[in-house]
Amino acid sequence: MKNAQAHLQFTDPAADIAEMVALLLALPSGAEAVEELPTDDIVEQLVALSGEQLRRVIEAVTAQAHADAADPSVPPHSDPEQVMTDSWREELMACRARTWPSPDQAGLLVGPHVLILTDGQQGVILSAAGVRVLKPSIGGSLMLLCQTIVMAEHAVNAQDLGNLRQQRIESASTTLSEIQPIE
């Protein structure tokens, strides 16, 4: 593998996608190649991709996960229905999100213990339990969740900005009213 610390430049898209897929597939198992590249660095590289590039990564990870599922030597992953709803709720509530706009829409959810990639039609969950391919309906729901989190973040930022502007206005008017006129 190329220097894992360097950002992918997508000068050779096929090789770079293969490298990103290898990093993502090694992430859940804590493989040696990923130990030198923390999750935040992998997320930073994912965020730098275009929507179209991320969609190709999702397709490649999905294809690899399907191939691994067909291979009897690869141990099966835990069934998502066995995971408790409360733990998933907590995980999703702690997620950070990023979206890419149409026509190559994609979404990324980064939680404390999972990394979720979706394009609204397909998606994957990477966790300590391994890689799970999402059903299309779940991929669509998680894409909506990504978009909702991003919109809520923008709304909070706009509200905070409005509050700061109002504080500045109030501060300026208070300061001006406290100036004593010269008589």
Disulfide bonds with the S-S distance in Angstrom:
none
